[in-house]
């Protein structure tokens, strides 16, 4: 039997046994975006048009951290029941 996976939003701690729709947390409505040029991270509901740090345009990737292996200290005791 496979272990049950849990996806956890690192912004608000919401936990789900299902992947978030379009990588947007259903509780806080946010996604983590990172500039691939300089590493600057933005938390927003939509992809930024340009980087406030380095000025690159349309250079962001979705890095929403809700992977099953995440074990952050703030939400380590999260219960899905």
Phi and psi in degrees as a GROMACS rama.xvg file:
@    title "Ramachandran Plot"
@    xaxis  label "Phi"
@    yaxis  label "Psi"
@TYPE xy
-76.9468  148.338  UNK-2
-68.5083  142.729  UNK-3
-75.0645  128.284  UNK-4
-84.574  149.199  UNK-5
-129.376  131.234  UNK-6
-104.837  130.046  UNK-7
-126.672  128.973  UNK-8
-75.5282  125.563  UNK-9
-78.5485  -8.25491  UNK-10
-83.6414  -49.6134  UNK-11
-117.303  -11.56  UNK-12
87.997  2.68901  UNK-13
-58.3444  133.371  UNK-14
-117.35  142.931  UNK-15
-145.196  149.27  UNK-16
-86.9437  -1.50318  UNK-17
-119.837  147.385  UNK-18
-61.873  144.162  UNK-19
-69.0571  138.561  UNK-20
-64.4519  122.8  UNK-21
55.9496  27.8902  UNK-22
60.1164  24.9871  UNK-23
-108.711  126.592  UNK-24
-62.0745  126.622  UNK-25
-69.699  -16.6757  UNK-26
-89.2583  -53.7043  UNK-27
-96.3767  -14.8124  UNK-28
73.1793  19.4086  UNK-29
-115.734  161.884  UNK-30
-135.588  148.74  UNK-31
-94.9085  129.034  UNK-32
-121.598  138.245  UNK-33
-128.948  134.313  UNK-34
-69.933  127.554  UNK-35
-77.9547  -9.25502  UNK-36
-87.2025  -46.6411  UNK-37
-120.246  -10.0332  UNK-38
88.634  0.860103  UNK-39
-59.905  135.089  UNK-40
-113.334  137.134  UNK-41
-125.284  139.551  UNK-42
-110.186  115.485  UNK-43
-158.673  169.527  UNK-44
-85.5886  -17.8018  UNK-45
-128.582  155.986  UNK-46
-68.0831  128.45  UNK-47
-63.6446  149.271  UNK-48
-82.2612  -30.6868  UNK-49
-149.213  159.321  UNK-50
-85.7099  126.305  UNK-51
-70.3026  -18.7264  UNK-52
-87.4643  -51.6919  UNK-53
-112.09  -10.6331  UNK-54
87.01  -3.91097  UNK-55
-62.1088  142.373  UNK-56
-97.572  142.088  UNK-57
47.0658  46.3316  UNK-58
-118.553  26.9528  UNK-59
-105.998  145.144  UNK-60
-121.227  152.067  UNK-61
-77.2877  119.681  UNK-62
-121.106  28.5488  UNK-63
-50.8394  122.447  UNK-64
-97.3456  92.4075  UNK-65
-137.712  29.0773  UNK-66
-66.5194  149.341  UNK-67
-57.124  -30.3831  UNK-68
-79.9027  -10.335  UNK-69
-62.2527  134.554  UNK-70
-139.115  54.0148  UNK-71
-62.4788  147.51  UNK-72
-64.922  -31.258  UNK-73
-70.3927  -28.8992  UNK-74
-121.729  19.9842  UNK-75
-62.5848  -25.9479  UNK-76
-97.139  14.0668  UNK-77
-60.5356  132.048  UNK-78
-114.619  131.524  UNK-79
-84.5271  -6.12763  UNK-80
